[in-house]
Amino acid sequence: MRSREVSWELGPTTVYGTLVKPDGAGPFPGVAFVAGSGPTDRDWNSPLLPGTNGSGRLLAEALAEAGIASIRYDKRASGPHVRETIPLLIGTLSMRSHLDELIGAVHLLADEDDIRGDRIFGLGNSEGTLHVLNYALSGSQPPFAGLILAAPPGRAVGDVARAQLAAQATALPNGTELMGLYDASIARFQAGEAVAPDPELPEGVRNLLLSLENPANLPFARELWTADAAQPLRRVRVPVLVVIGKKDLQVDWQADGQVLERAADGHENVSFLFPENANHILKYEPRPHAELTQGEAMTQYNSADTHLDPETVSALVTWLRARL
């Protein structure tokens, strides 16, 4: 494969990414990757988690081996240039600004002489699935030939976050009371007031709540909190593959999967895959679900000894090749 660094201007900022192509003359189909939430970078690494063996890079390499090119990029609130970029974005981060980043990536990919502009697909992970869906519905050109939604939230993002916290709170003697304090802060956030987290809440939860109203995250945080993948999925008409691993501890293959299946009812071009041993970032997780805890599992996401789930990679390649 061949890999090179790319960049493009977006307003007063620069977006940085990596373009990967298979060896050979092409023309190649292409995939535009969109990473998950927070400061997750183009490789799907995060400064909040240990390790640099990110699934984004591994997926790009796997697709190149299968004859498929890709572009992946650092959203402007992530990556090595975030400190210089964030001051320029305060008050402007929004669903639209994330869509603009993706539009730039798709245009760069499509402008390559050896890329098939009529066969560019979108692949999003977690929050990234929302941006891929928004692109598909925005009328942007070139249109996606299909979408791969990896770990899409079928429920509202805020509901998914609450479910994760509630699962952890069950282990605490005052878990019910703490969730009540959390809900009160969220109600204030949704009303446009200060979240004012109660001092009784764990530090990590207080930090999460305070991050929602950080000026650098607004207005995006308010839009994201009520967003889900089910509503836009109902309106998409290109082929879609929804993938939620059964070892995913953040998006639930049953709770979220069932909502998405209902949303796709009647759409023959939407298919679902629930791989037995894939986690949230499509890595192979051999341990039984009952033995996994969210915090511990996340610290292992990008460890050097982890690898992509083979069942998932094979299914992604097969699905893409069937649409070339």
N, C-alpha and C positions, 0 to 999 in steps of 0.2 A: 504494500500500500504506500501511498504518498500522502504526507501531512504537511500543511503549512499554516502559519499564523496569518490571520486576516483581521481587518478592522474597517469600520465605516463611521462617518460622522452622523450624529443625531442631536440636533439642536446645538447647545454649547458643549456637548459631551462627545466622547468616542466610545463605541462598543467594540470589544475585542473578542475574537473567537478563533476557532480552529476548523479548517477545511480538510477533510480526508477523502481521498479518492483511491479506488482500486488501481493496481498496475494495469497498463494497457491503454488503448486509444479511446475507448468509449464508443458512443455516448453512454453515460451511466444514468440510471435513476438516482434520485437524491432524497435525503431525509433531513429535515430541519428539527433539531432537538431543542426542547425547552425544559430547563431544570426545575426542580421543586422549590419549595418555599424558603424564606429566610436568605441568608448569605451563601446559599448553595451555588457553586461556580459551574463553569461549563463541563467539567469532568464529573460533576455531582459529588464533589468534596465540599466540606464545610469547616470553617475555623472553629465551629462549636463542637465538632466531633473529631476524634483522633483518626489518623490514617489518610492516605492519599491514593488508595486503590479504588478510584471512583467508577461507578457503573456507567456513567456517560462516556468516558473514554473507552471502556471495555466494549460497550455496545457499538460505538463507532468503528472500532477495529474489527469486531465480528461481522458487521455489515460490509465493510470493505473486503473482507475475505470472501464474502458471498457476492461480490460484484456490485455493491451499492455504495454510492458516495454519501457524505453527510456534512452538515455544518452544525457546530455547537458553539455557544457563546456565553460569556459572562453577562448576566443581567447587570445593569449598571449599579445595582446595590449589592454586588458581589464581586469577587475576584480581586486581583492584586492592585487594581486602580481605584478601589472603592473610596479610599480616603480623599482622593482628589475629586472624585465625582459626586459624592453625597452632598456636599455643600451646594452644588449646582442644581440638585434635584429637590431640595426642600420645598414642599408644597405642590410639587408637580407629579409625584409618583401616583399612578392611577392604573386602572385596567387599560386605559387607552395608551398610556406611555409604554406599558409592557407589550401591547399589540404593535406599537411602532418599532420596538426593538426586533420583534419577530419579522415584521415586514422587511426591515433592512436585511436580515439574515437570508430570507427567501430570495430577495432580489439579487443579493450577491451570489447565491448559489445558482440561480437561474441564468445569470449573465455569463457563467463559465461556458466556454465553447463546447466542452465535452460533457455537459449535463443536459439531460432531457427535461426541458421546461414543462412538458406535459405530464411528467411523472415525478413530481416532487410531493413527498408525503410529510405530514407533521407528526412528531412523536413527543408527547409531553409526559412528564412524571409528576404526579400529585398536583400541586398548584399549577404546574406547567400545562396540565391537560386543559385547564380553563382558558389559557391564552391560545392554545392550539384550536380549541373550539371557537373562540372569538374570531380568530383569523378566518376560519372556514365560513363563518357567517357574515363576515364584514364586507364581502365583495372584493377583497383585495386580489390583485393579480400578480403572478399567476395563481390560479386556484389550486388548492391541494387536491391531489388525486386520491387521497385517502388519509385516515387518521389512525394512529395508534395511541390509545389512552391508557397509560400505565399507572395504576393506583389512583383513578379519578374519584373525587369525593361525590358520592351520590347524594348525600345529605349536605346541608349547608356547612361550610367550613367551620363556622362557630359551633355547630352541633357535633361535628367530628371531634373538634378540640375538647369540648366538654365531656364527651364520652370517654376520651383518653384519660382525662383528669379524674373522672368519676371512678374509673376502673382502679386507678391508683389509690383513691381516697378510701376505697372499701377496706384497705388494710390498716387504716388509722381508726383509733377509737372514737375520734370526733369528726370522722369523715363527712357525715351528713351536715354537720354545722359548718364545716369548711366550705362545702359546695354551696351552701346558702350564701356565705360571704362572697364567694366567687360570682355567683349569679347576680348578686346585688351590684357588684362592680361592673359586670357586663351590661346590666340594665342601664347604668349611668352612662357607659360608653355609647350604647346605642341611642341614648337620648341626647347625645352631644355634650354631656357633662364630663367633668373630671372623673376618672375611674376611681381614684382615692381608695386603693386596696387596703383592706383591714390589716393591721399589723399581725393578727393571728394567722394569716395565711402564710404558707411556706414561702421562703425567699424566691424560689424559682417561679412560683405562681405569681407573686407580686411583680417580678421582673417582666413576666409575660404580659400582664395587664398594663403595666406602664409602657411597654414597647408599643402597644396598640395606639396610644395617643402621642407617641413621639412625633414631632413635626416632620421628621424625615420619612415617616411611614404614611402620612396622611396626604390625600384622601384615600389612598389605596387600601388601608386597613379596614376602613368602613365598608368599602365595596366588597372586599374579599370576604369579610366575616359572614355575609349573607349569601355569598355565591355558591353555586353547586354545579356539577356537570350534567345533572339530569335534564334541567330545563333546556339548555342549548342542544343537548343530544337529540331531543325530540325534533329539532328543526334541521338537523344536518342531513344532507342527502347523498354525500359521498360515502364510500365504504369505510367502516369503522371497526377496529378491533379493540375491545375493552379487555384489559388484563389486570386482574387483582389476585395476587398470590395468597394462598391459604395460610401462609406464615406472616402475612402483613399485620402488624400490630397497630398501625395508624389508620389505614382505611380497611374496613371490614368487608371481606368478600361476600358475606351474607347480608349484613345490614345495608351496606352501600350497593353491593351487587344487585340485590333484589330491586332497589329503587331504580337503578339504571336499566335493568331488564324491563321493568314496567314502562319506563320512558321510551325504550326502543321497540315496544310492542307494535307489530305491524310493519316495521322497517326491516326488510329482508337483507339489507346490506350491512347490518350491525351484527357482529358476532362476539361471543364472550369466551374468555379463557380464564380458568381458575387453577393455575398450576399448584400442585400439591406442596412443593417445597420452595416456593419463591417468596422472598420477603418484600418489603415496601419498595426497595430499589432494584428488584428483580435479581438479587443475589440468592444463591443456593443456601438454604437453611435446613440442615438435617435433623435438628432437634425437634421433639414433639412440641406442638403449640402450647400445651399446658406447662411446659418447663420454661417458656420464654417470658421475660419481663421487658417492658418497653425501653426503660433506661439502659439496661444491660445490652439488649439487642442492638440499639442504636449505636452504642460505643463500638460495636463490632462491624458496623456497616462497611467501612472502607479499610479494614485490616488487610495486611499484605497477604494473608492466607485465605482470603475469601475469593469467590469467583461467581460469575453469572450462573443462573440456573439453566442447565442445558435444555430442559424441556421448553422453557420460555424462549430462549434464543432460537431454537429450531422452529418453533411455532411462528415467531416474528418473521423469520426469513422466508418460510413457506408462504405466509400470508402476503408478504410483499411481492414475492416472485409470481404469485397467482394473479397479480394486478398490474403486471408490466406489459 
